[in-house]
């Protein structure tokens, strides 16, 4: 029996097979996973109904299981229907969850095309599709080393 909070067998297997420098994508419910993911990525769908399971829950479980040395989000579009006047509120919650897990990293930012490119590389070991409905709630994590 496992004693950690993370119990999902496929997520555990993907994290166990990943190493230092591997990437994990936590995708929101709007992310185009079928066309924008790495060729080596295990894909886990946790998007049963909107909001369940949310991105913060996924992040909390993963950050408790592996060290995170980098984290990056997708910057909002500068104009149009999906532009925002300020940072998405979930970003501060991501930062707080990472800090609580001992990974007080700054959230890096990628423009949309650059985020999709980074999330499509062979470095991505795991994609977890959440049911997060807040926009710009995609998070790319780089696994660190156990010290």
C-alpha positions in Angstrom: 0.0 0.0 0.0 1.1 3.5 -0.7 1.4 6.1 2.0 1.5 9.2 -0.1 -1.5 11.2 -1.1 -1.0 10.4 -4.8 -2.7 7.1 -5.6 -3.4 7.2 -9.4 -1.4 4.2 -10.9 -0.8 5.7 -14.3 0.4 9.1 -12.9 2.7 7.3 -10.5 4.1 5.1 -13.2 4.8 8.1 -15.5 6.4 10.0 -12.7 8.5 7.0 -11.7 9.7 6.6 -15.3 10.5 10.3 -15.7 13.8 11.7 -14.6 15.5 15.0 -13.8 14.6 17.5 -16.5 11.5 15.7 -17.7 8.4 17.8 -18.1 4.9 17.4 -16.7 1.9 19.3 -18.3 -1.1 20.0 -16.2 -3.7 21.0 -18.8 -6.9 22.8 -18.2 -10.2 21.6 -19.7 -9.7 23.7 -22.8 -6.2 22.6 -23.7 -5.9 20.9 -27.1 -4.3 17.7 -25.8 -4.9 15.5 -28.8 -2.9 17.8 -31.1 -0.4 19.5 -28.7 1.5 17.1 -26.6 4.9 15.4 -26.6 5.4 12.1 -28.5 6.6 10.3 -25.3 3.9 11.7 -23.0 1.5 9.4 -21.0 -1.9 11.1 -21.1 -4.2 10.9 -18.1 -7.7 12.3 -18.4 -9.2 13.4 -15.1 -11.8 15.7 -16.7 -15.0 13.8 -15.7 -17.2 16.9 -15.3 -16.3 20.6 -15.4 -14.3 21.5 -12.2 -13.7 17.9 -11.1 -10.7 17.3 -10.9 -9.3 20.8 -10.9 -5.8 21.9 -11.8 -4.8 22.9 -8.3 -5.7 19.5 -7.0 -3.5 17.9 -9.7 -0.7 20.2 -9.0 -0.8 19.6 -5.2 -0.6 15.9 -5.7 2.2 16.0 -8.2 4.3 18.6 -6.3 4.1 16.4 -3.2 5.4 13.4 -5.2 8.3 15.0 -7.2 10.6 18.0 -6.7 9.8 20.8 -9.1 12.7 22.9 -10.3 10.8 25.0 -12.9 7.2 26.0 -13.6 5.7 27.9 -16.5 2.3 29.1 -17.5 0.8 30.3 -20.8 0.6 34.1 -21.0 -2.9 35.5 -21.8 -3.4 36.8 -25.3 -2.9 40.6 -25.5 -6.3 41.2 -27.1 -9.5 39.5 -28.2 -12.1 37.6 -26.2 -9.6 35.7 -24.1 -7.4 38.7 -23.1 -7.3 39.5 -19.4 -6.6 42.9 -17.6 -4.3 41.1 -15.0 -2.7 37.8 -14.3 -5.2 34.9 -14.1 -6.2 34.4 -10.4 -5.2 30.8 -10.5 -1.5 31.7 -11.0 -1.1 32.9 -7.4 -2.7 29.7 -6.2 -0.3 27.7 -8.4 2.7 29.6 -6.8 1.3 29.0 -3.3 0.8 25.3 -3.9 4.4 24.9 -5.2 5.8 26.8 -2.3 3.8 24.7 0.2 5.3 21.6 -1.5 8.8 23.0 -1.0 9.3 24.2 -4.6 9.2 28.0 -4.3 10.0 28.6 -8.0 8.9 31.7 -9.9 6.3 31.0 -12.6 7.9 31.5 -15.9 5.7 32.6 -18.8 5.5 31.5 -22.4 3.6 33.1 -25.2 0.8 30.7 -26.5 2.8 29.3 -29.5 5.9 28.9 -27.4 4.0 27.1 -24.6 2.5 24.7 -27.2 5.9 24.1 -28.6 7.4 23.4 -25.2 4.5 21.1 -24.3 5.0 19.2 -27.6 8.6 18.2 -27.1 9.9 14.7 -26.3 10.8 15.9 -22.8 7.2 15.7 -21.8 6.7 12.5 -19.8 3.2 13.1 -18.5 0.1 15.1 -19.5 -2.7 15.3 -16.9 -5.9 16.7 -18.3 -7.8 18.4 -15.5 -11.4 19.6 -15.6 -10.2 23.1 -14.7 -12.5 25.7 -16.3 -10.5 28.8 -15.4 -8.8 30.1 -18.5 -5.0 30.1 -18.7 -4.8 27.3 -16.1 -2.2 25.3 -18.0 1.1 24.6 -16.1 4.3 23.1 -17.4 6.5 21.6 -14.6 10.1 20.5 -14.9 11.1 17.7 -12.5 14.1 18.4 -10.3 16.4 16.2 -8.4 15.8 14.5 -5.0 18.3 16.0 -2.5 
